[in-house]
Amino acid sequence: MWFVKTVNFHTVLNLTPLPLDAMTEKKNFDELVSEISLKFTGDPETDFSLLFEEAGKIGDGDLARAVVRACSRVIERTLPEENRKKLERLSMTSAAVLNAEIEEIQFTLIKREYAKALPMAESLVRRIEDFKMYQDDSEEEFRCFDEFFEEILYYQIYKPSRKITRIGLNFHSIYFLYGNILFELKRFDEARAALLKGLHWNPIDFNLMSEYAETYKITGKMESFFDVTLDAFKIAFHPKDVARCYRNLGYCFTEKELYRPAAVCYELSLLYDEDSATAYHELEYIRRKSGEEFGQPTREEVDGCCEEHRIPRGPDEDVIGLAVAVGRESFKRKQFGWARYYLGIAYGLTQAKEIKNLLDLIPDEDSETGESADGE
């Protein structure tokens, strides 16, 4: 997809060592980096294997991670030109191998072979947790994002004070699969813990957040299910995601036999996913259960229900405002593909005529590069 960001391995390795205040630690740090660096051969595959072997001897704390990062920069900086391409190939291969294993697990899940998929997912999770290079520290956070807008939204919501490094490995997807497998095996507490770890890597992943919410729904913890769904509204930037949030709230109200707000939620969900069979089915269930014909709610009824029951009146305004602001800026810079992407998000959520007018102003081709607006 054209909006997926690719990460150059050179950028990933361009890291700053952890601050080490104690003089003894500083001395050990300098000596260790020097000793390990002298062993490097100029072959990235050999050198990284050697580096992680040596780091394992140091231990599992901040000093080991600082040494790994500093030595990684040494490897990248001192590589002969012909081996720089090998370094890039190694990075791409590792990502390709990881993605191939993810696809194998997904195929196993399609066949509902959860017991078979579990050890495969556990193996990937162990590798992630044994890999120490991408651990947050006092200066840097490591995150995985599927779309550019997720990253921008992360900055807006969390306002991180540390440097954010976006890694090119789908760690969050692995935890999603792992959590899903545990969920299907009815190991709900473990599933919740796994999904939380996935949300560490990508706090803006709507599917992860929704699956996390489902662990509360399936165990009958409706208040937690409701509250997590409200959190999910804050990161929902696709119409069908907003629709799912409304269906979640509708389910909560139905369980409490609050049929009027439940019906309002399902009707609102259909504004964002008009083909949802679940919404139509639940509306029919509410009609039969309550014996009432609620019909299409008026604007006043919707406003009243939203006010009384903490129901969002639509997609998050900050999400819409951010998409419009970044879209306008992209247009101003003549980055027309990005402008179409960001404004398309805002229009999908609002169907606002003003945003449609902005989209219509975007040329089909980038005036500077001649590339198509969608970056292909």
Order of alpha helices (4+ residues) and beta strands (2+ residues): alpha-alpha-alpha-alpha-alpha-alpha-beta-alpha-beta-alpha-alpha-alpha-alpha-alpha-alpha-alpha-alpha-alpha-alpha-alpha
